[in-house]
Amino acid sequence: MFLFKCKMTSLCRMPCNVFTLFVKEQSKYFKTNIRRCSKLSTNENASTVTIQGQVFQRDDMTTLTPKIIEKVGRNLHNQTNHPLYLIKQQIINFFYNRFRHLGSPLFSVYDNISPIVTVDANFDSVLTPKDHVSRKKGDNYYINKDYMLRAHTSAHQSELVKSGLDAFLLAGDVYRRDHIDASHYPVFHQMEGVRLYSKNQLFGDNSNNTLMFEDGQRTAEKQQFHTLQAAKTLEFELKTTLEGCVQELFGTDIETNWIDAEFPFTHPSWELEIKFQGEWLEVLGSGIMEQEIISSAINGQKIGYAFGLGLERLAMILFEIPHIKLFWTDDKRFHNQFMVEDTTSVKFQPYSKYPLLIMDISYWCPPGYEVNDFHDLVRNIGGDLVEEVALIDEFVHPKTKIVSHCNRITYRSMERTLTKDEASHIHWKIASEAEKILNIEVRKI
């Protein structure tokens, strides 16, 4: 017998009641709904997967699910008046206005490149080691061993530099298997920026008397190929530019702080924090591009910086949007709030407070259990009706050493009141499918 604890509450201070569902008491309902349970998708049993008209062979690396395929091509960042579009345009306008050459914007913009990339482009082209944790099957949406949905916009960095671009902005949807909560979603949007400098561009009138490259030592402050003066000059250009960008978004009085970071494709590397409502929040990552990436793409003697930021994170802070899945709603009550000429003072106003339903599921984990497999299964069955999956208990059996998890799943619709029967049906289906597909053992009582 499965044990599910369910609780309905309301943000409008509605009465709260707690109820326990037992299989024996719900046997007729349970049997009916178990018969309805099917595989996540008939396509998942096929030997191929189709994405935007392209057909790929499945293999042991495939982690793509139908719910994720449905998101490909939505391009929220290109939908006029969408909050992600507004953030993107503010950043573009900042770079257009700050950097101009012969009267024209220096930076070019690319925001419609397909998210389907090779594994080589996503990882190897930006010097990600073969054993790096970011390559984990459990963290990425692999189409097969050779192709994937990009995990970051840096996947296009090398190809754009090879095409001859010295300054560009790239915006797009990126995909990562992750937990389900208010700030995480398997699809989000990034903006990448790259600026390359020749010696004349970096040092100006002092270029004749200054070296940009040397055969030196790699230190915390610079790469072995760069002189310290070149590295420090480029660091100054990078930091003043990005500080100006966040001031454009949050106002000139915003407090900023730089902290050291590590990325495979930049060194040195930094993250920029802003102080917002009394808390320090990280808003972007950046650094001096690894010279190996530049040298493999072009023959010219140039060095450069790169940065990346999450559009959802900025929009949630700037517009006070409480949950990341709101970006995907079709509800006009959300979108109409951003259809104004002046968006500088727009703050999201909640238009509904529908009650939530909370149900627990406890189970024994099989060998090699991957947490994100469970989250993907929940997401594939429940879609955006699932608001959060939280691990509330974990223990190891003292004799068998088998791990037990108890996950609390929160259900809520952004558009209507979700009924107890609807949520229960989804919950039963998750339990049934998890046993069949993930080989977990739902605990009995």
N, C-alpha and C positions, 0 to 999 in steps of 0.2 A: 504494500500500500504506500502510495506517495504521500508526502506531507507537504502541503503548500500553505503558507501563512499569507493571508491577503488583508489589506487594510485600505479603506477608501477615506481620503481626507479631502478637504477643500481649502484653497487659499482664501476663500471668503468666510472662513470660520464656520463652515458647515459642521454638523455633528460628525464625530469620527467613530466608526465602529470597526471592530476587528473580528474576522471570522476565519475558521479553519475548515478547509475542504478535505474530506476524506473520500477515498475511492469507493468505499463501500456505500457511503451515503449518496455518491454521485455516479453509481455504477452504470446506470442507463445512459446518462449524459457522456460519461467517459468512453464507453464502448462505441457510441455513435461517432464521437469526435476522433477516436483513434482510427476508425475506418476511413475518415477523411484525410488522415495524414498520408502524405506522399513524399517522395524525394524532393529535395529543394527545388529541383527543376529537371525536366527531362533532358534538357541540354547538358546538365552536369554529368549525365551518363553517356553522352555522345563522345566521339573521338576528336571532335573539333569544336572550336568556339568562334563565334562571329562577332566582331566589334566594328561598328561603322562600315559594314560591307566587306571588311577584311576577314579572311578565314585563316585560323591558326590551328595547328595540331596540339592537342592536349598531351601532357606527359606528367611525370611524377612531380614536377615543380609547379604545376598549375594550382593557383589559389584563387583565381578569379571567380566571382559569384554573380548570378543574374542581377541582384540588386545593385551591384557596382556597375555592371555593364549598362544598366538603365541610366546611370548618371553621366556617362561619357557623352560629350557633345552638348550638355546643358549650358556650359559656358556662362555661368552667372555673372562673371566679371565683364561680360560684353552686353549685358541687358541694361539698356538706358534707365537710369534712376534707381537701379538696384544699389543698395548700400555698398556692395563690393565694387561696383562700377564707379561710384562716386569717389571712393578712396583711391582707386586706380587713377582716375582722371586728375585728382588733386596732386598725386605724386608726379604724374606726367607733366602737368602744368608747371610744377616747381622746377623740374629739370629743363623743360623747354625755356623757361624764363631765365634761369641761372646760367645756362651754358648755350651760347650761340656762336656760330661761325659764319662770317660774312652775311649776317642778318638772318640766317636760318638756324633752327634748333640743331644742336650738335648731336644729341642723342636720338637714335631711331627707336621705334617701338614695334614690338612683335607680340601680339596677344591672341593669335589664332593658330598656333602650331599644335598638331595632334599630340595627345598625351601618350600615344603608343610609341615606345622607344625600344631600342635594343638594350640588353643587360650591359653590354659594353659601354654604350653611351651614358647610361645612368650611373655606372660605377667606375669602370676602368678609365673612361675619358677624363674623370676628375680625380684620378689617382687613389681611389678607395681600395685599400688592401683586400686581397681575396678572403681573408679571415675576419674582416671588419664586421662588427655586430650589426651595422646598418643593412647588410646583405641578407639577414635572416629571412628564411622562407615565411616564418610566422609574422614578420613585420611588413611584408610587401605583397602587392598584387601581381604575381607572376602569371603571364599568359602561358608561357612554357619556359624551358631552360634558356632560350635565346631572347625572348621578348617579355616586356612587362609594361604596366602603366607607370609612368614616371613617378618617382618618389620625391622629386624636387625639380625645380626649373633649371637647376645647374646642369641637368642632363643635356641641355642644348648649348651650353657655354662654349664648348670646343668647336662645334660646327659653325656657330655664328662668328667666332673669331677667325676661323679658317676662311670664311666667306669674305673677309677683308674689313669687318666692322671693328672700329676702335672704341665706340661708345654706344651702348644700346641698353634698352629696358625690355624685359621679357615678362609677360604675365600669363598665367595659365593655371589650370586645375591640376592638382597633384594628389596622389593616392597612397594611403598607408593604412595597414590593418592596425586598429587601435581599439582602446576601450570605448565604452559608450557612456558619455556623461555630457554635462552642459557645455564643455569647452573642447570636446574631441568629436570628430566626425571622420569617416573613412575617405571623404573627398573634401579637400579644402583648396585654397587658392594662394599662390605665392607670386611675388614680384621679384625678379632678379635684375641686378644692374651690374654692368661691367664698364670700366673706363681704362683704356690703355694710353700710355704716354711715351712719346719719343724723348730723347735727352733734351732737345730744344723746348719741347712743351713742358717738361717737368721743371727745368732750371732757368728757362728764359735767357736773359742776358748773361747769366753766369755759366751757361752750358759749355763754353769753350774751356773753362778752367775747372770743370767738375767732372768726376767720373761717376758713371751710373752702375757699372759692373766691375767685379773683381773676382779673383779666385781666392776666396777667403774661407772663413769658418761660419757654420750655421750656429746662431745663438738665439736666445729668446727674443731679441730685438730685430733680427733680420735673417734672410736666407744667405747661404754661402755665396750666391752669385751676385748679390747686391752690396753696394757700398752702404755704410751706415747712413751717410747723408741722403742717399737716394731713398732708403727705406723710411727715414724720418720725414723727409719731404712728402713722400707719398702718403704716409700715415696722417700727416696734417691735412692734406687735400681730402682724404677719405673722411676723416672725422668731422671736419668743418662742413663738408657737404651734407653728411647724414644728420648732423645736428640741425642744420638749416631745414632739412626735409621734415623732421619731426616738429620743429617750430612752426612750419607752414601748416601742419595738421592740428597741433594742439595749442598753438599760441606761443609768442616769443618769451613768455615768462615760465615756460615749462622747465623743470629741473631735469638734467640729464646726468648719466653716469656711465662710464666705460669700464667693462670688466674683461679680463683676459679669457680667451676661449680657445678651443681646438677644433679645427675642421681639416679633413684630409686634403682639401684643395686650396687652402690659404695658409700663409704663415708670414708674420704673426697674425693672429685672429682676435677679434673682439666682438662682444655683444654690447648693444646699447640698451640701457634701461632708462625709463622715464618715471618720475614720481607722480603718481596719479591717485588722487583721493587718499593721500597719506601713505601709499604703498609703492615700492619700487617694482616696476613691471618690465620684463624684457620684451623688446619690440622688434629687434632685428639682429642678424648675425652678419659679420663682415670680416674682411682681411685683405692682405696683399696676396695676389694670385701666385700660386706656385709657378716659378719660372719654367718648369718642365712643361706645364700645360700650354703656356704661350709659345715656347720654342718649338713644340711639336706641331703647332698650328700655323705659325708664320715664320718667315726668315728674318724679318726686321728686328732691330734691337729695340725692344720696347718692354716696359714693365707696366703693371696695372693693379687695380683693386677690383674687388667684387663684393656684392652684398646681396642679401636675400631677406625678405620680410613676409609675414603672413597677413593677407588682407583681412581675413576673418578676425584675427586678434585685434588689429587696429580698429576695425569697424565696431567690434563689440565694446571696446574701450570708448571710442569717440562718440558713438550713438547710444551707448548704454543698452545694448541688446543682450538679454539675459541668457539665451540659449542658442547654441550654434545651429540647431536644426531649423530655426526660424528663417535662416537664409534660403532654405529650400521650399518654403511654403508658397502656395499659389493664392493665399488669402489676400484679397485686395486691402483689407484693413491694415495689413503690414506694409504693402507696397505703396499705398497712397500716402503714407507718412513721409516718404522720401521724394515725392513728386512735387517739389517746391523749387523755386528759383534760387533761394539762398539756403544752403544746407549747413551752414556753419553753426547754426544754433539748434539743429534738429536733434531731439532726444526721443528715443523710442518710447511710445506710450502703450502699455499693455491694454489690449482690447478685449481680453477674456481671461478668466481664471477658472478653467475647467478642472474638475477634481481629478486626482490621480488615484491609481490603484497600485498597490505594492504586493508582490508575491515572491516567496522564497523557493528556491530549489536547492536541495542538498544531494551530493553525489560523490562516489569514489572515482578518482581520476585514474585512467589507464596509464601504462608506461609511455613516456614520450608525449604526454598531454601538453597541448599548446593552448594557452589562455585565449589567444586571439581567434583560434578556431571556434571556440564557444561563442565569442562575441559576434563573429561573422554569421554563425548559424542563427543566433538570436535576431540579428539585424535582417537576415534574409527572410525570416519568417514573420517577424513583427514590424519590419520597416521602421518608419518614423513614429509609430505608435509606442515604440520603446524609447523612453527618455533617459534611462540610466541602468547600467548593470554594475552593481557594487559587490565586491567580495567582502562579506561580513564575518566569515569564520573560516579558518583553515587549521587542520590538525593532521598529525601523522599517527596512524594506528600503531600502538607500542609493539605489537607482535608481528604484524604483516608488513609494517612500514609503508602501507598504502596511504596516499594523501587523500584527504576529504576536503571538498570545497562546499561552502554554502554561499550562493549568489542571491542577492536581493534585486529583483527586476522591477523597475518602476515603469508603469504604463500610463500614458496620457496622450490625448489628441489635442492639437493646437486649435482645431476647428469646431469641436463638438464634445459633448459629454460621452466618454467611453463607458459602455455598460460592463457590469461584472461578468456577464456571460461571454461577451466578446473577448475580454482580457483573459478569462479562464480558458477559453478555447485556444487562444494563442499560446498560453502557458503550457497546457497539456501537449500541444503540438511540439513545442520546444523540447519538452522532456522526452517525448517519444522519438523525435528525430535525433536528439543528442545521443540517446542510447544506441540507435541504429548506425548513425554516421560516425560519431566520435568514440564509440565503444565505452562510454561512461556507464557506471552502474548507479542508477538513482537509488538512494538509500531507502530501505524499507523500515516500517515501524510496527 
